[in-house]
Structures are given as structure tokens and as C-alpha cells.
């Protein structure tokens, strides 16, 4: 059962930065307990809907049942895309644009039911222009939901735009996938599950468009000397390529969407050692 309305937590996630996110928080502060507002991130890659969806799922799925999650990465703001609230099995509510951003989190939380918000469902009376639905639509709607409004009263039932995040596949010698996130340290987070790497593995062969590298498979960053290239199990549960105290994204000329093949049966084969 969802918590009492005024006890709901509201999370905020966006690519809009501090100046704009503060305005969203101000809208919430006028009508709900601001101590219940948790800002997850406002520095997501601009317009990067798929990467943001991956991060939103990772950041938000651990919150208590009944949380209201507001997410704004919205390159289509002011256009024809719908605005959504999605109700999930545990009573959590997701608010944001209908561009696929919310769907991976909604599916992780289970049994999502999506509603396209009516034009005036929660529009801020101080609306200025058409470029900031985070402040003028999504934040007011989130406040209404936190106070107990029912999603079905705010719009009509719809099928949301689907966004399928990249999924790695197994190969004869390892796995093939892609970089799904570059973190602030320049580490390359892939979609290859860490538990695919067999116990006892000491090295991996990583193949990227820029070439092949044989890299150490380690349990901690300090297992390698500074500026060395290696691979590790990331906090996302997937293989991560890193440069200790450096930036793997620069070393490997890779970014979000770069294809990666990992071979963990490459022991003893020739290859360029990552350093």
C-alpha cells in the first residue's frame, strides 16, 4: 500500500542543471514538505534520453514504495510528445515526457499503467513560454500526486513510447555489447553483465572500434598503477573499462553508444596490453 499522501518522497532527475532545477524545487516547496524532495541528478548528458533512462532506473528503483519520481530529459519539449504519469505496482508514480525515459524504471518497478496528462492537469499559473515543462507541468503534477491525486483523474490511459535499452549478447568466446554510460571519471560502463566473466579470469581482450586491448581484470582500482588501463565489475553490475586516475573515454576514444566486445577466453594470446 502506498504511504499517506503528505508522506510521499518526491525525487527529481534531469539534464537541466542547477538554475532550472531550483525552479522545479521551488514549485514543489509551495505545496509539499520540501524535506521530502530528493534531488538525484541534474547533470545528466544533455538530450541523452537512453543514457538517462539507464541511470534513472539505477538511481530510483531502490526508493521506498509510493515514491513520486520526476524525470526531465526532454529534447521534444513544447512539441507533439505527450506528458505522462505512470503508476507502478508498488504505488510509485513516474512523471515526465513520453519519450521512453520513464519506461525502463517503470518496468523494473512492475505492472506500469501510463496516463497522458490532460492539457491543464497541473500547469503552473506562472507559466512562461513553452520550453520548461519541468517547472510548469511536471513539478505541479508531482505536487498534486504527492498530496494524494490519482493518476487516472489527471489524464487518459495510453501506451507510452517504448525505449529498449541496449542488451548485451553472449558470443562463443565472451560477449558483445556497448557503452551505456560514461561517468564523471571517464570510466566506460558497458552493458555486459559482470557475472558473465568466469571466476579466476585475470585478463580480458576488449575490442572497440579503435582497436584491441588485453586488459587486466581486477577487483579494485588500486590493483593497478596510476594511468593503467583495466577492467572491473562496476557498481551497475556490468563490466567497466577504466584508467586508474585517468579517463578511459579519452584513452580508448569511446563514448556512450560505442560498441564493445569482450573476450574472456583470450589468455595467452597476443595483444596490446592496456597501460
C-alpha positions in Angstrom: 0.0 0.0 0.0 1.3 3.5 -0.8 2.2 5.7 2.1 0.0 8.6 3.2 -0.1 11.4 0.6 1.9 14.0 2.5 4.5 11.4 3.4 5.4 10.7 -0.2 9.0 11.2 -1.2 9.5 13.2 -4.5 12.7 12.6 -6.5 14.0 15.0 -9.2 16.2 13.9 -12.1 17.1 16.0 -15.1 19.7 17.3 -17.6 18.8 20.9 -16.9 21.4 22.0 -14.4 21.2 23.9 -11.2 19.5 27.1 -12.3 16.5 25.4 -13.8 16.2 22.5 -11.3 16.0 25.1 -8.5 12.8 26.5 -10.1 11.3 23.0 -10.2 12.1 22.6 -6.5 10.5 26.0 -5.7 7.2 24.9 -7.3 7.2 21.8 -5.0 8.2 23.8 -2.0 5.0 25.8 -2.3 2.7 22.9 -1.7 4.6 19.9 -0.1 7.1 19.3 2.6 10.4 20.2 0.9 12.2 17.9 3.2 10.7 15.0 1.3 12.2 16.2 -2.0 15.4 14.3 -3.1 17.4 15.6 -6.0 19.1 12.6 -7.7 21.0 14.3 -10.5 20.7 17.4 -12.7 23.9 16.9 -14.7 22.8 14.1 -17.0 24.1 14.3 -20.6 22.0 16.9 -22.4 19.3 15.3 -24.6 20.7 11.8 -23.9 17.4 10.0 -23.3 18.7 6.4 -23.5 21.6 7.1 -21.1 19.3 9.0 -18.8 16.8 6.1 -18.8 19.6 3.7 -17.8 20.8 6.0 -15.0 17.2 6.8 -13.8 16.5 3.1 -13.4 19.7 2.5 -11.5 19.2 5.6 -9.2 15.5 5.4 -8.5 14.5 1.7 -8.3 15.7 1.4 -4.7 13.4 4.1 -3.3 10.5 3.2 -1.0 7.2 2.1 -2.5 4.9 5.1 -3.2 7.7 7.5 -4.2 6.9 10.1 -6.9 9.8 10.2 -9.4 10.0 13.3 -11.7 12.4 12.9 -14.6 13.1 15.5 -17.3 15.4 14.9 -20.2 13.1 16.3 -22.9 14.5 17.4 -26.3 10.9 17.4 -27.6 9.6 19.9 -25.0 6.9 22.1 -26.5 6.3 19.8 -29.4 3.9 16.9 -30.0 5.2 14.4 -27.4 2.8 13.7 -24.6 3.4 14.2 -20.9 2.9 11.2 -18.7 2.3 9.9 -15.3 3.0 6.2 -14.9 1.6 4.2 -11.9 3.6 1.1 -10.9 2.7 -2.0 -8.9 4.3 -0.7 -5.6 2.4 2.5 -5.8 5.3 4.5 -7.1 4.4 7.2 -9.7 6.7 8.4 -12.5 6.2 11.9 -14.1 7.9 13.1 -17.3 7.9 13.3 -21.1 6.6 10.4 -23.2 9.9 9.8 -25.0 10.9 6.5 -23.4 12.8 8.0 -20.5 10.4 6.6 -17.8 9.8 3.1 -19.3 12.8 1.1 -18.1 12.3 2.3 -14.5 8.5 1.7 -14.7 9.1 -1.9 -16.0 11.6 -2.5 -13.2 9.0 -1.4 -10.6 6.4 -3.6 -12.3 3.0 -3.6 -14.0 3.1 0.0 -15.2 -0.1 1.9 -16.2 0.5 5.1 -18.1 -1.7 8.1 -18.4 -1.3 11.0 -20.8 -1.8 14.2 -18.8 -4.6 16.5 -19.8 -3.5 19.9 -21.1 -4.3 21.7 -17.8 -3.6 18.8 -15.4 -1.2 20.7 -13.3 0.1 23.7 -15.3 1.8 26.3 -13.3 -0.2 29.5 -13.5 3.0 31.4 -13.8 3.9 29.5 -17.0 6.3 31.4 -19.2 6.8 30.2 -22.8 6.7 26.5 -23.8 10.3 25.5 -23.1 10.2 24.4 -19.4 7.6 21.7 -18.7 9.8 20.5 -15.8 8.7 23.6 -13.9 5.4 24.4 -15.5 3.8 21.0 -15.8 5.8 18.1 -14.2 6.6 19.7 -10.9 3.0 20.9 -10.3 1.7 17.4 -11.2 4.2 15.8 -8.9 3.0 18.0 -6.1 -0.7 17.0 -6.7 0.3 13.4 -6.8 2.2 13.7 -3.5 -0.9 15.2 -1.9 -3.0 12.3 -3.0 -4.3 12.9 -6.5 -5.0 9.8 -8.5 -3.3 9.4 -11.9 -6.5 8.3 -13.6 -8.0 11.7 -12.6 -5.2 13.6 -14.4 -5.4 12.1 -17.9 -6.3 9.2 -20.1 -4.8 5.7 -20.3 -2.2 5.3 -23.0 0.6 3.1 -24.3 3.8 5.0 -23.7 6.6 5.3 -26.2 8.9 2.4 -25.6 12.6 2.6 -25.1 14.6 -0.6 -25.1 17.9 -0.2 -23.5 20.9 -2.0 -25.2 21.2 -5.6 -24.2 24.5 -7.4 -24.5 24.6 -10.8 -26.1 26.9 -13.8 -25.5 29.4 -14.9 -28.1 31.4 -18.1 -28.4 34.4 -16.5 -26.6 32.7 -13.8 -24.4 30.1 -11.1 -25.1 29.3 -8.2 -27.3 27.5 -5.0 -26.2 28.1 -1.3 -26.0 29.0 1.5 -23.7 25.8 2.7 -22.0 27.2 5.4 -19.7 30.4 7.4 -19.3 30.7 8.5 -15.7 32.3 11.7 -14.4 35.6 10.0 -14.0 35.6 9.0 -17.7 35.0 5.3 -16.9 33.2 3.3 -19.6 30.2 1.5 -18.2 29.1 -1.3 -20.6 26.0 -3.4 -20.7 28.0 -6.7 -20.4 27.0 -8.4 -17.1 29.8 -8.8 -14.6 28.7 -12.3 -13.7 29.4 -13.4 -17.3 33.1 -13.2 -16.6 34.2 -16.6 -15.3 35.8 -16.8 -11.8 39.5 -16.8 -11.9 39.8 -14.6 -15.0 42.9 -12.5 -14.9 42.7 -10.7 -18.3 40.2 -9.7 -20.9 40.5 -8.8 -24.5 38.5 -5.7 -25.2 37.7 -4.9 -28.8 36.5 -1.4 -29.7 36.3 0.5 -33.0 39.8 2.0 -32.2 41.5 -1.4 -31.8 42.0 -4.3 -29.4 43.5 -4.3 -25.9 44.4 -7.0 -23.5 43.4 -5.6 -20.1 43.8 -6.9 -16.5 40.5 -7.9 -14.8 40.8 -6.6 -11.3 38.8 -6.4 -8.1 39.7 -2.8 -7.2 41.1 0.3 -8.9 44.3 0.3 -6.8 45.3 -3.2 -8.1 46.9 -1.3 -11.0 49.4 1.5 -11.1 48.2 5.1 -11.9 47.4 5.7 -15.5 47.0 2.0 -16.2 44.0 0.7 -18.2 42.0 -2.1 -16.7 38.5 -3.7 -16.4 36.4 -4.2 -13.3 32.9 -5.1 -12.2 31.1 -1.8 -12.0 28.5 -0.7 -9.3 25.9 -1.2 -12.0 26.7 -4.9 -12.2 28.3 -4.7 -15.6 31.9 -4.7 -17.0 33.6 -1.3 -16.7 36.7 -0.2 -18.5 38.8 2.3 -16.6 42.1 4.1 -16.4 43.2 4.5 -12.8 43.3 8.2 -12.0 42.7 8.9 -15.7 39.9 8.8 -18.3 39.2 5.6 -20.3 36.9 7.6 -22.6 39.9 9.6 -23.8 42.4 6.7 -23.9 40.1 4.4 -25.9 38.3 7.2 -28.0 35.0 5.8 -26.8 31.7 7.3 -25.7 28.1 6.3 -25.0 26.9 4.0 -27.8 30.4 2.7 -28.7 30.3 -1.0 -29.4 32.4 -3.2 -27.2 33.3 -6.9 -27.5 34.9 -8.7 -24.5 36.7 -12.0 -24.8 37.5 -13.7 -21.5 39.0 -16.8 -23.1 41.9 -14.8 -24.5 44.5 -16.0 -22.0 47.9 -16.2 -23.5 47.0 -14.6 -26.8 49.0 -11.8 -28.3 47.6 -8.3 -27.9 48.3 -4.8 -26.9 48.5 -4.6 -23.1 46.4 -1.7 -21.8 48.6 0.8 -19.9 
